[in-house]
């Protein structure tokens, strides 16, 4: 574990420990009022979770103390001991000592032997109620405000802590700092994300209001036309009777009322739009983090890979201040690391070779994050290595039967470069643990497409290459063009539409049996959108004019699609589809129109892939990483496990208890499940039983990862159906990963 991640893990542990101490302190107050079974159960589970979190950061004194407290609570919980005043006093002193250890922030501290002995005596039933006169009946102090960790690493600290007593209260005259006066709370990103998703539904109010206004405007225009005809009739008529005059006055009054209603609705829409947009912008800002959030991870990963390859490298990162949604940042980590690894392995030459080529001994990789533009962000990843060898790419593509020689001869440079994104294609002749399997670049493209983005390559062989990652700002509100074709309405995202046009059929050309649109001297292949989407079409006469949209993925990939009508452009809320609909071809999601109807939003990547063999490089067979569900109630242990597994190339989802995991399993499938045993609501053993009893889930391997190491506990877990029982005390990354590879067949 490197130092940067260790520091990050320690910060997570401190926040988690503070929460656990709050629960324990509140539990002590509850125990003062009587032997509350629920309080005992909650304190038992909390102590167990804190023990696991302390083990994850090597805080042995806290782990040892929690183990002793947990043992005592276990006896009370199982009715082997009756809670009395003496035991309450021991628990008071023990949890007060736990507070002191955590406040000292000294990972080399030792646990108070006297307190451990008292806990052991209490668990053995040696402390009777008579001990209460010696007890100090007071709840433990809350932990101090978050303190910065010592400069040195915990295991290097070396000093022996002095025994401390309860801290003396600060003088009453001591002024509060501005920071202390500012109250803060911790809230998970997921909760903010859920709030934002719910708040986005407010946009539907805007869309409906606009829909009503459009209809009122149509009604007003109709009334205006009727009034004009009425006036013309009155002028042409020699006489106007009283009845007609009265009808005309009533008609004018109705028209004024409609006009007033129209103006009121337009004013309301203006105010609603301002309030909703500000509300959404405020929530968006809470989810935005600077790119610097992940730069430490990128820098340390680059150093580690370079050391392993015996290469000298300088990583430069520009645009660290540019802010992105946290979800986007997390999904960017993997493709960026793949690109860096690819640059180091395939591009950056060994020092001696660089010197021979007249290059600096130290290679350079540059990541530049450009400011947002047109609702998207571009990340450039460049290196000054060899670049991409087109001849070698062609050779390997033919060998893998990805293309024929005739197809290769017909490809331009950008299309040949696109071949590197095929799963299984690698220009390496040998397979190493870092590369050679041809999965890296396919994974990069897959992750970028998950974000709704695109990827472009510029090659400067033999002097390097640049990858352009274009990523939309990852909020679901965007704009789309509503089209109608063969009784089918759909939305095409505006960002992919270069140009709408109306073209006479006689102006179309045919090149190699393919209809094309000639735009500024460039022939763009034309397809019927209805045919691409496999929508049944009735025989009908060819119209004189075609409504056409020019779609663009990037500068090298453009197509034209014909539709019956291009209705309008509008603001949309993209709602992603849930499994199993998320895999339906051509669909990115759905949106709701002002009249309440659902309309599909088309996946432009799938449209390009379906067009013709000319775009075969875009029709990539993707090999998804294996999916693992981690079920662990300790956030520290959860983050540690997630980091270990993601670093090994797995896709990881987490749950905080068995009940939440079971709910997740109803919606999606996983290749493997790793679960703690002791958790609230539903423990790991019960979760395993439910999984193995379910026909569609029973084949999923389950690993129970727990601190319960007795033979009876192991037997209980295996009898529930677990495929393996892994003791946390014996936790080694390699052993766990070897076991995972064995269970899911990825060795």
Secondary structure by P-SEA (a helix, b strand, c coil): ccaaaaaaaaaaaaaaaaaaaaaaaaaaaaaaacccaaaaaaaaaaaaaaaaaaaaacaaaaaaaaaaaaaaaaaaaaccccccaaaaaaaaaaaaaaaaaaaaccccccccaaaaaaaaaaaacccccccccccccccccccccccccccccccccccccccccccccccccccccccccbbbbbbbaaaaaaaaaaaaaaaaaaaaaaaaaaaaaaaaaaaaaaaaaaaaaaaacccccaaaaaaaaaaaaaaaaaaaaaaaaaaaaaaaaaaaaaaaaaaaaaacccccccaaaaaaaaaaaaaaacbbbbbbbccccccccaaaaaaaaaaaaaaaaaaaacccccaaaaaaaccccbbbbbbbbccccccbbbbbbbbccccccaaaaaaaaaaaccccaaaaaaccaaaaaacccccccccccccccccccccaaaaaaaaaaaaccbbbbbbcccccbbbbbbbccccccbbbbbbbcccbbbbccccccccccccccccccccccbbbbbcccbbbbbbcccccccccccccccccccccccccccccbbbbbbcccccbbbbbbbbbbccccccccccccccccccbbbbbbbcaaaaaaacccccccccccccccbbbbbbcccaaaaaaaaaaaaaabbbbbbbccaaaaaaaaacccccbbbbbcccccccaaaaaaaaaaccccccbbbbbbcccccaaaaaaaaaaccccccccccccaaaaaaaaaaaaccc
